[in-house]
Amino acid sequence: MSSYRFVNYSWDDAKAASLDPVGRLVYRSNILGADQRITNTGGGNTSSKLVEKDPLSGEQTEVLWVKGSGGDLRTAGREFFSSLYQSKLVSLQKVYGERGDKGLKSQAEDDMVAAYTHCTFNLNPRASSIDTPLHSFVPGKHVDHMHPNAIISIAASKRCVELTKEIFGGAMDYVPWMRPGFELGLAMQEIARNNPGTRAIMMGQHGFIAWANDDKECYKQTLDFIEKAAAYIDQKYQAKGGDAAAFGGGRYQSLAQEKRSELFAAILPWLRGQVSQQRRFIGTVQDDEKILRFVNSHHAPRLAELGTSCPDHFLRTKIKPLYIPWDPQHGTLADLKKLLSEGLAKYRQDYKAYYDKCKHDNSPAMARREPDRGAHPRPGPDRLGQGQERIAGDRGVLQLRGGSDARRGGD
């Protein structure tokens, strides 16, 4: 594509030409991560398969450089990337194949994560991501795995397979939701082998992965797939009535900015105290036009209860936001406090039930996983994200902003 409406094209040829191959990977990662529409904070990863001199043998060998555990693509430096012998990663397929207990979520699959350490190139201390097999086993020299809002709208749809084919044709294939790991990497390898024309894979309920043999082409291709998805969604969105009809249309009317500010000053110290009973939190308020359109809509209660659109969206926000159906034009401050108190009590109960259902013998105690840390959308005023630190609160709001965009696309 020559121009983009829904993502930012930031590649600078002069900048890229001044960098070594690993520096170009870092550069590509940073400009992808800088656009929140492309991937969430702390989410996604990138890689490059490069030829380097083996410090042991002195021979040339293929090395997979891939963003490791921790860090954010927008700010990740070279130190955030792990380096592994590509040949050793591929040889783990034989080791895994001989395990009698192999399979999705098996002990054999879990053991492969520890085996990545034995594939480390040049004593790199950065821990490898669980997504390492995805990057190693697909054919491209350069790989981008992202969680774009537009792509997630499709990935989380009941019609995901149909829409993937309709929008992208044979350029993008599909894999149903699988926990990131060795099995998912093998599944992607099989898809790529059986479909030589495929350049990307839609990951059900997750995101997508794309690859190319040139790093600039990989970057541009990643943007092209996202742009195509976003353009398709926008065309359907406008045909259904656009902003006026979004999320079932408006149910509540927002307060004017001055009135919102007065309400924030009155309610936020109290609310922060309510959610900081076990641990102190800092709140981040977001009241832009897109957020208000969602929280004021008819469908907001139902969509909020559905939870996040992608597993990466609840890394810092819990599985769903707390929605408070308060009418800002007629409700009082006392009414809002009452609704929030009742809502928080119910939210804590729901989270405990979720935790008890999903916990394992070695799961951390729930006291360390406060159910209050999340987001609390209310019609009229705003959406509030709670985090232990300011940056965590900001990220929580960004995650839920991404979730709102994904719901808009899916709706």
PLY file of the C-alpha trace (Angstrom):
ply
format ascii 1.0
element vertex 411
property float x
property float y
property float z
element edge 410
property int vertex1
property int vertex2
end_header
0.00 0.00 0.00
1.27 3.51 -0.81
-0.58 5.27 2.03
-2.15 4.33 5.33
-5.22 5.64 7.15
-5.35 3.36 10.17
-1.66 2.86 11.09
1.46 5.01 11.00
4.20 4.24 8.47
7.43 5.22 10.24
10.23 3.39 8.41
13.18 5.68 7.62
15.59 4.20 5.05
18.47 6.43 6.14
18.01 5.48 9.78
17.80 1.77 8.97
20.89 1.92 6.73
22.97 3.29 9.61
22.28 0.25 11.81
23.74 -3.24 12.03
21.33 -6.21 11.55
20.39 -6.49 15.24
20.03 -2.72 15.43
17.59 -2.87 12.50
15.54 -5.46 14.41
15.45 -3.15 17.44
14.48 -0.25 15.17
11.68 -2.21 13.52
10.41 -3.28 16.92
10.42 0.25 18.31
8.45 1.80 15.46
5.89 -1.02 15.54
5.46 -0.71 19.30
5.09 3.07 19.11
1.63 2.72 17.53
-0.88 1.45 20.11
-3.20 0.39 17.28
-0.58 -2.17 16.22
0.11 -3.84 19.55
-0.58 -3.33 23.23
2.03 -2.18 25.72
4.23 -5.13 26.62
2.60 -7.31 23.97
3.82 -8.77 20.71
7.33 -9.68 19.66
9.62 -9.52 16.66
12.55 -11.53 15.38
15.27 -11.82 12.75
17.26 -14.88 11.67
20.79 -13.60 11.11
24.07 -15.23 10.10
26.86 -14.64 12.61
30.27 -16.02 13.50
30.03 -18.77 16.09
32.32 -17.78 19.00
33.12 -21.47 19.61
33.79 -22.84 16.12
34.53 -19.65 14.23
32.10 -20.82 11.53
29.11 -18.90 10.22
25.85 -19.99 11.85
22.22 -18.91 11.75
21.08 -17.12 14.90
17.51 -16.28 15.87
17.29 -12.91 17.59
13.84 -12.57 19.17
12.39 -10.19 21.73
12.68 -12.00 25.04
10.54 -12.03 28.15
9.77 -8.65 29.64
10.01 -5.20 28.16
7.93 -3.29 25.64
8.51 -3.17 21.89
8.29 0.63 21.86
11.27 1.07 24.17
13.11 -2.28 23.99
16.82 -2.01 23.36
19.24 -4.67 22.16
19.48 -6.06 25.69
15.81 -7.11 25.55
16.42 -9.59 22.72
17.50 -13.18 23.25
19.78 -14.90 20.74
19.59 -18.62 20.02
21.12 -21.12 17.60
18.39 -21.65 15.00
19.65 -25.17 14.23
19.39 -26.17 17.89
15.86 -24.81 18.18
14.83 -26.85 15.14
16.53 -29.94 16.58
14.28 -29.67 19.64
11.45 -30.86 17.39
13.04 -34.33 17.35
13.47 -34.27 21.13
9.87 -33.21 21.58
8.58 -35.73 19.04
10.12 -38.60 20.99
8.33 -37.65 24.19
5.41 -39.94 24.98
3.68 -37.22 26.95
3.79 -34.54 24.24
0.74 -32.46 23.40
-0.88 -29.10 24.06
-0.36 -27.96 27.67
1.60 -31.15 28.40
4.63 -31.56 30.62
6.69 -32.20 27.50
5.64 -28.85 26.06
6.44 -27.08 29.33
9.87 -28.75 29.40
10.71 -27.24 26.02
10.74 -23.77 27.57
13.61 -24.79 29.86
15.37 -26.35 26.86
15.61 -22.96 25.10
18.38 -22.04 27.55
20.54 -24.79 26.02
20.13 -23.14 22.61
21.52 -19.78 23.76
24.00 -18.14 21.40
27.01 -16.26 22.78
25.95 -16.51 26.46
23.11 -14.00 26.00
21.45 -13.69 29.45
18.03 -12.54 28.20
15.37 -15.15 28.96
13.59 -16.45 25.86
9.92 -15.78 25.25
7.39 -18.61 25.18
6.70 -17.39 21.64
10.20 -18.41 20.50
9.01 -21.51 18.54
6.56 -19.37 16.58
9.43 -17.27 15.26
11.81 -20.17 14.76
9.48 -22.53 12.92
7.85 -20.20 10.35
9.90 -19.79 7.15
10.60 -16.04 7.00
13.92 -14.53 8.00
12.04 -11.70 9.71
8.87 -12.20 11.74
6.38 -9.86 13.44
3.80 -11.11 15.95
1.33 -8.35 16.86
-2.00 -7.79 18.62
-3.64 -5.04 16.53
-7.13 -3.86 17.49
-8.45 -4.39 13.96
-7.00 -7.90 13.69
-8.34 -8.88 17.12
-11.82 -7.76 16.03
-11.61 -10.51 13.42
-9.69 -13.04 15.52
-12.32 -12.86 18.28
-15.25 -13.12 15.86
-17.40 -16.23 15.43
-16.81 -15.78 11.69
-13.04 -15.57 12.05
-12.18 -18.27 9.50
-14.64 -16.92 6.93
-13.57 -13.30 7.43
-9.87 -14.13 7.24
-10.38 -15.70 3.83
-12.71 -12.93 2.64
-10.39 -10.09 3.63
-6.95 -11.55 2.95
-7.50 -14.36 0.47
-4.66 -16.88 0.45
-2.10 -14.45 1.87
-3.20 -15.16 5.45
-4.15 -18.54 6.89
-5.77 -19.35 10.23
-4.98 -21.32 13.38
-7.51 -21.69 16.21
-6.65 -20.52 19.71
-3.76 -22.44 21.20
-1.63 -21.56 24.18
1.61 -19.95 22.93
4.35 -22.56 22.93
5.86 -25.49 21.08
2.60 -26.98 19.78
1.52 -23.65 18.30
4.90 -23.26 16.63
4.59 -26.72 15.07
1.05 -25.96 13.89
2.25 -22.78 12.19
5.15 -24.62 10.58
2.72 -27.15 9.10
0.44 -24.42 7.77
3.35 -22.62 6.10
4.66 -25.84 4.53
1.27 -26.81 3.13
0.48 -23.31 1.84
3.59 -21.77 0.23
1.69 -18.60 -0.71
0.78 -17.84 2.89
2.64 -14.86 4.36
0.77 -14.60 7.66
-1.42 -16.55 10.06
-4.48 -15.29 11.92
-4.32 -16.56 15.50
-7.83 -17.18 16.84
-8.71 -15.01 19.88
-5.13 -13.74 19.92
-3.60 -11.70 17.08
-1.53 -12.55 14.02
1.97 -13.36 12.84
3.56 -12.33 9.53
6.93 -12.98 7.94
9.19 -11.99 5.03
12.81 -12.43 3.98
13.53 -8.69 4.07
13.09 -6.68 7.27
11.59 -3.58 5.64
9.22 -5.76 3.63
8.24 -7.57 6.83
7.44 -4.25 8.52
5.47 -2.97 5.53
3.63 -6.27 5.15
2.61 -6.20 8.82
1.17 -2.72 8.31
-0.57 -3.80 5.10
-2.41 -6.63 6.83
-3.54 -4.36 9.67
-4.58 -1.60 7.27
-6.62 -4.03 5.18
-8.42 -5.36 8.27
-9.10 -1.86 9.60
-10.38 -0.63 6.23
-12.75 -3.59 5.96
-14.09 -2.96 9.47
-14.47 0.77 8.84
-16.42 0.16 5.64
-18.84 -2.13 7.48
-18.97 0.27 10.44
-19.94 3.22 8.27
-22.52 1.15 6.41
-24.20 0.31 9.74
-24.49 3.96 10.76
-21.01 4.89 11.96
-20.48 6.60 15.29
-24.18 7.35 15.80
-25.05 3.64 15.77
-21.90 2.31 17.46
-22.53 -0.17 20.29
-26.28 0.05 19.74
-26.37 3.85 19.83
-26.28 6.27 22.73
-28.18 5.62 25.96
-26.68 8.30 28.19
-25.52 11.85 27.53
-22.09 12.91 28.76
-21.58 15.70 31.24
-19.87 18.84 29.96
-16.11 18.92 30.55
-16.37 21.39 33.46
-19.01 19.25 35.18
-16.94 16.11 34.57
-13.93 17.74 36.23
-16.04 18.67 39.25
-17.33 15.10 39.49
-13.80 13.68 39.23
-12.66 15.90 42.11
-15.58 14.71 44.22
-15.57 10.97 43.46
-11.99 9.94 42.70
-10.45 10.29 46.20
-13.33 8.25 47.60
-13.14 5.62 44.84
-9.38 5.31 45.15
-9.86 4.57 48.84
-12.43 1.89 48.04
-10.10 0.01 45.70
-6.96 0.50 47.81
-8.07 -1.46 50.86
-5.52 -4.24 50.31
-2.92 -2.31 48.38
-2.52 1.32 47.36
-3.40 2.15 43.77
-3.12 5.13 41.47
-5.97 5.88 39.08
-5.80 7.03 35.48
-8.83 8.76 33.95
-9.66 8.60 30.26
-12.62 10.56 28.92
-11.93 10.99 25.22
-14.65 10.81 22.61
-14.17 7.11 21.79
-14.32 6.01 25.42
-17.42 8.11 26.12
-19.12 6.69 23.03
-18.63 3.20 24.44
-19.56 3.79 28.10
-22.66 5.81 27.14
-23.98 3.20 24.71
-26.85 0.71 24.95
-24.57 -2.30 24.44
-21.84 -1.25 26.90
-23.11 -3.35 29.85
-23.30 -6.52 27.74
-19.98 -5.94 26.00
-18.17 -5.10 29.24
-19.44 -8.33 30.81
-18.05 -10.34 27.88
-14.58 -9.44 29.07
-11.44 -8.63 27.14
-11.09 -9.44 23.45
-7.61 -10.96 23.64
-5.63 -12.63 26.45
-2.94 -9.94 26.25
-5.55 -7.30 27.04
-6.07 -8.57 30.59
-2.40 -8.72 31.57
-2.98 -5.61 33.69
-6.74 -5.23 33.80
-8.30 -8.52 35.00
-10.61 -10.50 32.77
-13.35 -7.87 32.51
-14.04 -4.27 33.51
-16.61 -3.25 36.12
-19.40 -1.33 34.39
-21.56 1.06 36.45
-24.93 2.03 34.85
-25.22 5.54 36.31
-27.12 8.28 34.45
-24.97 11.43 34.71
-27.85 13.72 33.77
-30.17 12.60 36.56
-28.13 10.58 39.09
-26.58 12.10 42.20
-23.11 11.69 43.66
-24.65 9.60 46.44
-26.30 7.37 43.81
-22.95 6.87 42.08
-21.18 5.96 45.32
-23.89 3.44 46.14
-23.69 1.84 42.69
-19.90 1.70 42.88
-19.94 0.11 46.35
-22.41 -2.55 45.21
-20.56 -3.08 41.94
-17.18 -3.49 43.61
-18.58 -6.04 46.06
-20.08 -8.07 43.20
-16.89 -7.70 41.14
-14.79 -9.09 43.99
-17.17 -12.04 44.38
-17.04 -12.76 40.65
-13.26 -12.57 40.60
-12.94 -14.93 43.56
-15.23 -17.43 41.82
-13.12 -17.13 38.65
-9.90 -17.58 40.64
-11.22 -20.62 42.53
-12.35 -22.22 39.28
-9.05 -21.72 37.46
-6.40 -21.98 40.18
-3.82 -24.76 40.35
-2.02 -26.21 43.35
0.94 -23.90 42.73
-1.08 -20.76 41.95
-0.22 -17.65 43.99
-2.69 -16.70 46.70
-5.43 -14.37 45.52
-4.30 -11.75 48.04
-1.44 -11.08 45.62
-3.82 -10.74 42.67
-6.18 -8.02 43.86
-9.51 -8.09 42.05
-9.76 -4.30 42.44
-6.92 -3.73 39.98
-8.67 -3.14 36.69
-10.99 -0.60 35.12
-14.29 0.89 36.11
-16.27 2.40 33.20
-19.17 4.69 34.03
-21.51 6.47 31.61
-21.01 10.19 31.33
-17.83 10.77 33.31
-15.09 8.51 32.07
-13.29 5.24 32.32
-10.90 4.83 35.25
-7.94 2.45 35.17
-6.37 1.38 38.46
-2.71 0.43 38.75
-0.13 0.09 41.49
2.01 2.67 39.72
1.08 5.48 37.37
2.47 3.63 34.36
0.43 0.53 35.24
-2.75 2.59 35.44
-1.96 4.19 32.09
-1.34 0.78 30.54
-4.58 -0.56 31.97
-6.54 2.24 30.32
-4.68 1.70 27.03
-5.48 -2.02 27.18
-9.15 -1.28 27.68
-9.08 1.39 24.99
-7.77 -1.28 22.67
-10.49 -3.61 23.89
-13.14 -1.00 23.13
-11.77 -0.56 19.60
-11.77 -4.33 19.10
-15.36 -4.56 20.35
-16.38 -1.75 18.00
-14.92 -3.69 15.10
-16.51 -6.95 16.19
-19.86 -5.35 16.89
0 1
1 2
2 3
3 4
4 5
5 6
6 7
7 8
8 9
9 10
10 11
11 12
12 13
13 14
14 15
15 16
16 17
17 18
18 19
19 20
20 21
21 22
22 23
23 24
24 25
25 26
26 27
27 28
28 29
29 30
30 31
31 32
32 33
33 34
34 35
35 36
36 37
37 38
38 39
39 40
40 41
41 42
42 43
43 44
44 45
45 46
46 47
47 48
48 49
49 50
50 51
51 52
52 53
53 54
54 55
55 56
56 57
57 58
58 59
59 60
60 61
61 62
62 63
63 64
64 65
65 66
66 67
67 68
68 69
69 70
70 71
71 72
72 73
73 74
74 75
75 76
76 77
77 78
78 79
79 80
80 81
81 82
82 83
83 84
84 85
85 86
86 87
87 88
88 89
89 90
90 91
91 92
92 93
93 94
94 95
95 96
96 97
97 98
98 99
99 100
100 101
101 102
102 103
103 104
104 105
105 106
106 107
107 108
108 109
109 110
110 111
111 112
112 113
113 114
114 115
115 116
116 117
117 118
118 119
119 120
120 121
121 122
122 123
123 124
124 125
125 126
126 127
127 128
128 129
129 130
130 131
131 132
132 133
133 134
134 135
135 136
136 137
137 138
138 139
139 140
140 141
141 142
142 143
143 144
144 145
145 146
146 147
147 148
148 149
149 150
150 151
151 152
152 153
153 154
154 155
155 156
156 157
157 158
158 159
159 160
160 161
161 162
162 163
163 164
164 165
165 166
166 167
167 168
168 169
169 170
170 171
171 172
172 173
173 174
174 175
175 176
176 177
177 178
178 179
179 180
180 181
181 182
182 183
183 184
184 185
185 186
186 187
187 188
188 189
189 190
190 191
191 192
192 193
193 194
194 195
195 196
196 197
197 198
198 199
199 200
200 201
201 202
202 203
203 204
204 205
205 206
206 207
207 208
208 209
209 210
210 211
211 212
212 213
213 214
214 215
215 216
216 217
217 218
218 219
219 220
220 221
221 222
222 223
223 224
224 225
225 226
226 227
227 228
228 229
229 230
230 231
231 232
232 233
233 234
234 235
235 236
236 237
237 238
238 239
239 240
240 241
241 242
242 243
243 244
244 245
245 246
246 247
247 248
248 249
249 250
250 251
251 252
252 253
253 254
254 255
255 256
256 257
257 258
258 259
259 260
260 261
261 262
262 263
263 264
264 265
265 266
266 267
267 268
268 269
269 270
270 271
271 272
272 273
273 274
274 275
275 276
276 277
277 278
278 279
279 280
280 281
281 282
282 283
283 284
284 285
285 286
286 287
287 288
288 289
289 290
290 291
291 292
292 293
293 294
294 295
295 296
296 297
297 298
298 299
299 300
300 301
301 302
302 303
303 304
304 305
305 306
306 307
307 308
308 309
309 310
310 311
311 312
312 313
313 314
314 315
315 316
316 317
317 318
318 319
319 320
320 321
321 322
322 323
323 324
324 325
325 326
326 327
327 328
328 329
329 330
330 331
331 332
332 333
333 334
334 335
335 336
336 337
337 338
338 339
339 340
340 341
341 342
342 343
343 344
344 345
345 346
346 347
347 348
348 349
349 350
350 351
351 352
352 353
353 354
354 355
355 356
356 357
357 358
358 359
359 360
360 361
361 362
362 363
363 364
364 365
365 366
366 367
367 368
368 369
369 370
370 371
371 372
372 373
373 374
374 375
375 376
376 377
377 378
378 379
379 380
380 381
381 382
382 383
383 384
384 385
385 386
386 387
387 388
388 389
389 390
390 391
391 392
392 393
393 394
394 395
395 396
396 397
397 398
398 399
399 400
400 401
401 402
402 403
403 404
404 405
405 406
406 407
407 408
408 409
409 410
